[in-house]
Amino acid sequence: MGSVGAKEVPVLLTPDGRRIDGRTLDELRPIRIEAGALHQADGSAFVEWGANKVMAAVYGPREVHPRHLQQNNKAVIQCRYNMAAFSVDERKRPGLDRRSQEISKVIAEAFESVVFAEEYPRTSIDIYIEVLQANAGTRCAGLVAASVALADAGIPMVDLLPAVAVGKVGGAIALDLRKEEDNYGEADLPMALVPQSGRLVLLQMEGHMTEEELARSLDLGVQGCRTIYEKMKAALRERYAVGPPAGGAA
Amino acid sequence: MLVLPGEEIPNQGLKPGPGTYRVGGKVYASVLGFLSPRPPFVQVIPLSGRYIPKPNDVVVGTVTDVQSTFWLLDIGAPRWAPLHMTGTPWKVDVGETERFLKVGDAVVVQVENLDATGRIGVTMNGEGLGKLEGGTIVTITAARIARVVGRSGSMIQTITRHTGARVAVGQNGRIWVDGAPEAIRRVSAVLHMIDEDGQRPGLTERVESYLLATMPTGPTGPTVPRTEPRDEPAPRGAVATDDDDEADEDGPDESGSDSDSN
């Protein structure tokens, strides 16, 4: 991962509609998802998305620690999003900061709206997201990894939760921003979609957009989420693939 | 048929059973697993995840907490399971619980009852139940235990026959293994093999060929004939036969759930 270096704003969009890495406005970065990447956890996933590398592990439902967080009618969903010190060019000071606390919170809340937490009262479902290498869009990559990890952990839920960011770069609406576009662009709009219902369970925005641009961004994002959704399902199918149909008794 | 959370289940007038949910007249899967129509219901049998206790399951657990009248056991379930002092074969006085089981001790217990809040009652009274001494515990996915046992215990018998190890299989995915270090290592390798691709056909053949390929050819020296080391663990093998019977008991109801997934 090279250093950005340049102080002046790089050319984010060429006149023929190509982006800094040659993508078109509605093109995702390459994504690779591996379900069940860890052995110790109840469920896990590893996601490489552009230059992002994110690991997610899910434990639970299990006993709640600390005990006072226990809820007697449902499972609590706890999420910890963390960036490794080496995940960015300039060393990231390890540990909790405002940004990671916020991301942990919005991701936990996104999952609260899809997981059937009532099935496991007085327990905790713990989601750990570790960003090993960051290049913008890590909360979306983390969400995708965590969602695949939850399915891998056999947690009952409404649907998988694909996520993607849309932004405004060089005056145009573009799908799935990379680092330079995020840093020098005009807006960033991460979102997470429940494909089954079409609802958005995470939507944040930084920067400025017109109402019309927002509407277009949402359409573009939902379309991107559906593409990612298929990749998530393919990763899980690959993990649990069987020879003959119905898995017959071997 | 493999289904994933959020996938619509072709609903031929079936009601949503375990592992599914209904919205607006359509039925969707809520967990990753195999679709199993069981009229009038349709259900999804999970392929992964934690152990979900069922009454009468024999499980392997470890003590996580000691109170004056009961112990708390980690059996790999969503909650810790209390084992009351009256549920043991011993005469335990109040406050004397720690003399019998300490934190970290391993036990074989049976699930007695479950209540709506997810509390799990277990007992140590019954054949094959009790404290485990020595050995090691191998943990695999609970959903794969049916493969470890095999039809009428055929798989577990193959494993004990080829290794001479003593084995106690818990329905919670924890398997206690004792015997020569080499035997433990081989059993553990086989168990992880079953965990990794227990869904693919030809499992028994793969397990057997692994066990034959790793058969010790004379660990005590080149002068020892090939068959000799096999005689050595024979007494353990005899003990393993007892455990096989135990596995047999689990066998039928497990092969029952096998046919469910078809």
Interface residues (C-beta under 8 A of the other chain):
Chain A: D42 G43 G60 P61 R62 E63 N72 A75 F116 Y120 P121 R122 T123 A151 D152 A153 G154 I155 P156 M157 V158 D159 L160 V194 P195 Q196 S197 K233 L236 R237 Y240 A241 V242 G243 P244 P245 A246 G247 G248 A249 A250
Chain B: M1 L2 L4 P5 G6 E7 G19 Y21 V23 Y28 S30 V31 L32 G33 F34 P46 L47 S48 G49 R50 P78 R79 W80 T117 G118 A143 R147 R151 G198 Q199 R200 P201 G202 L203 T204 S255 D258 S259 S261 N262
